[in-house]
Structure formats: C-alpha cells, structure tokens
C-alpha cells in the first residue's frame, strides 16, 4: 500500500503528507530541519505546519525560544476523518434544505437539450442522473459496454447497481466480449445481460433512459455526450431492441 497516495486521496496535500511523515520519522524538529528532510519549499513550510496543527495532526514546543514541531499519534488521523465525515454529513443536509430554492432559480431546460461532461466524475454525474430520472419498474438500456469501463469503474458500478435494485429499476445491457463484469452482472437481480460476438468491439457505449441518450467515451480524457430528446431516445430504444434480438 502506498502511504503517501492513500493520505493524498484522504484529502491531504502533498506538502502536508511529506511534512507529517517527516515529523513521524524524525520526531521534534525545527522548520529548517523539516524543509531539509522533507524536501518541500521553505515558503510553504509554515502554511503547511499551521494546517496540520489546525487539523490536530501536529503540535509544537518552545525550546530556547525556538519552535520545534512534532507529529500527533497516527490514531489522530482516524479522529480527523470521522470529524470531517460528520461535517460533510451536516453540509449535505444543509444543501438538501436549500435544493427547492435552487431548483426554482434554475431556468427550465429546452425540449431538446445537449450537454457535455468530462472525466470520471462526469461519467458518475450522468449515472446519478440516470438513477434519479428512471422511475421504479422502468428499464435502463446500455449498449456496447467495453471492458475498460468495467475495470476502471468496478466499485462505483457495484454501488450504482445496489441502489438501482433498491429503487426497483431494471437493466438490460449488451456487453463487449470477455467483459470483466459479465459473471457479476448475470448474478444481479433485475438485470438481463447479452454479449456481443468476439469480432464486435465498441470502445464507446450508449445508455438510454427516459428521454435521454448518453454516449460515453472512456479515453485518456473520458467524455460524455448527453442528449435530452424524446424522439431521439425513442429511436435509440428501437435500435437497442433490434440489437437485443440479434445478440445471444
């Protein structure tokens, strides 16, 4: 396990991680010693130390009138994460309360509306929209799911499907051959799976739900084209139906 990467994913900056790990290693140290040992900019050291102190992950003592810094016990990391989790929960509840006001302010979308989303976060945004916009007992259609998507988003798709089943939303999906999630998907309730032949490959995939058609491209810079159009969605549903019948 890469300690530095794990701490950065938890929300700490690279300088904070280097400084904290340095203090764990050398014990009490002056800012000069930390800069030399951790290899960070002298212009950033006090800002970084103050942030760690604010988070309860470092402290200092005065020795001969000079500040010597030290790391808090690593157990404090769990305390900090729990505190942040509680704060995030409170912030989420506060946002939920103002959503009706924000929705009133939002200009209604046109009957035919197109949007572009970028990155893995963009893919997740569209999947969350799909779950919100699909009523219980309705079916999401996915055409040409490539194996790369299954590999890079496996954990997210597991969570998505769990919530989809809880909402009683069905799924029909045509996977590319040798897809890593084939066995898993076939074992999930409210899910029907078919597989394209070996000679058919689709690096992009299409999701059809309600009046929406979303086209996903999982390249170095993932991108999603989302179109809201009843006529287009209906035509894609017909196309999916033909592909479903002709696929094993």
N, C-alpha and C positions, 0 to 999 in steps of 0.2 A: 504494500500500500504506500503511495506517495504522500507523505505527511504534508508537504507544502501545498500540493494541489488540493488535498482534502480541506485544508484550512481556508484556502482561497475560495473554494466552492461554498464554504460556510459563510462567506461574506467579508473576510479579512483581506486587506490589500497586500500586495507582495511585500511592501516595506514593513507592514505590521507583522507579517508572518516571519520574515527574516529577523526582525528585532526580537520578537518573542522567543523564537528558537535559540537565538544567540544568548539571551538572558538565561534561558533554561540551562544552557551549556556552560556558561562561564560564571554564573552567579552574579553578585553585586558588581556593577561596572559603571564607569562614567560614560557620558555621551560620546566622548572621543574614542573610548575603547570599543563601544558598540559600533560606531561608524567604521572603524578599522576592521573589526572582526566580521561584521555582517555584510560589509561592502555596499552600504547604502549612502546616499548623498548627505553631506553634513547639513545642507539646507533643509532637509526633510526630517532630521532626526527628532527634533523637539515636537514637531507636529505629530509624528508617529508615536512617540512616547506618551504624549498627552492623551492621544486617542486610546492607547492601551490602558492607561491609568483610569480614564473615564469609564472604560468598559470593565474595570475591576480585574484586569489581567496583568497589571504591573503596579509597582509602588516605588518609593524612593526613601532613602535616609540621608541625612546630612553627616558627612564625615569631614572634619576640619573645614567646615563651611562650604563643602562641595557636594553636589547631589550625586548619589550613587543609586542606580536603578536596579531593580530585581524583578524577576517574573513571579506571578502568583502561581499557586499549585495548578497543574493542568485540569484538576477537577472543576476549577472555576469556569472552564470552557463550557461544560455542561450547564452550569448555572446561567451563564450568559445566553446560551442558545435557548434555554427554557424561558428566560425573561423576554428575549426577542420574539419567541413564538407567542407568548401572551400578548405582547404589544401588537403583533401582527393581527392576532385574533380581534383585538379591540378596534384596530384600524379598519379591518374588514367589516365589522359590524357597523362602524360609523359610516363607511362608504355605502353599505346596503341601505341605510336610512335615508341617504340623500339621492339614491338612484331615481326615485319617482320625479324629483325636481329636475335632475339632469335629463331624463327622458322627455320631459315637457319642453325643455330648451332645444332638444335636437330637432333639426329640420328633417321632415319625413323623406325617406328615400324615394327616388323616382321608380316607376313601374319596372323599368329596365335599368339595372344599376351594376356597374363593374368596379371591382376593387382589386388591388394587388397587395399581397402580404409577402414579407421576406423573412428568411431564416427559419430555424426550427421553432422559434416562438410563434412565427406566423402560421406555420402548419398547425400548431396546437390551438391557436386562436380560432382557426376555421373549424377544427374538430369540435371545439367547445360550442361554437355557433351551431354546428350540425346537431349536437345533442340537445341544445335549447330549442331549436326550431322544429325538431321532429317529435310529433305527439306520440303518446303511448299507442301501441298496436300498429304503428306505421313502420315502414321498412326503409332503411338506408341501403343504397346500391353503390358498390365500389367495383370499379372496372380496371383490371390490369395492375394489381398491387405488386410492385417489384420487391425482390428480396432485400435490397438495400434499405428500404423503408422499415421492414421488419427488424433488421439488425440494429438500426440506429434509434428506433423509437419503440423498442420492445416493451420496456417498462411502462411507458406512457400509454401504449395501446392496451396493455393489460388493465390499467386503471380505467381507461375510457370504456372498455367493454364491460367491466364490472358495473359502472354507473349506468351504462346503456341497458343492461339486463334489469337492473333495479327499476328503471323507468319503463320497462316492458317495451323497448324498441327493438325491432328485428333487424337483421343484417343479411344481405346477400352479397357475396364477394367472389370475384374471379381472380385467383392468384396467378402469378407467373410460376412456371415450373420450378421445382426444388426450392420453394419458398420456406424459410426457416420457421414460420409460424403456422404452417399447414396443419400439423398434428394438433397443436394447441387450439386453433380456431375450430377444428372439427369437433372438439370436445366441449365447446362452449354452447350454452343454451341459446335459443333464439338466433342461431347462426347457421346459414347454409353456405357451403363452400364448393366451388368448382375450380378446376385447374386448366390453364392454357396448355396447349401442346408444347413440346420442347422447342420447336422452331419458331415459336411466337415469343418475342421479348418486348416489354413495354417499360422503358426507363421512367416514364411519367405514368401517373394514374389519375382516374377521374372518380369523384364522389358526386352522387346525385341524391338530393334530399329536398323535399318540399318544392319550392320554386327556384332552387339554387343548383348550379353546376360549378363544381370546384375542380380545377386542373392543377395537379401538384407535380413539380419537377424537383427531384432531390439531387441537385448537383453540388459543387463546392459551395455555392451560394443558393440554398433552397429558395424556391419561389412558388407562390400560389396565385392563380388567377381565379377570382370568384365572380361569377355572373349570376345576378338575380333576374330571372326572366321566366315567366310561366311557360311560354311557348317553347323556349329552348330546353327547359327542364323536361317538358313532356316529350319532345323529340328524342332527347337522350335516354329517357326511360324506355321508349320503344326500341331504340338501338340496343340498349342493355338487354331487353327481353329477347331480341334475336340472338345476341351473343350467348346468353344464358342457355337457350335451347340448343345451340350448336356446339356447346362445350361440355365435356364429360365431367 
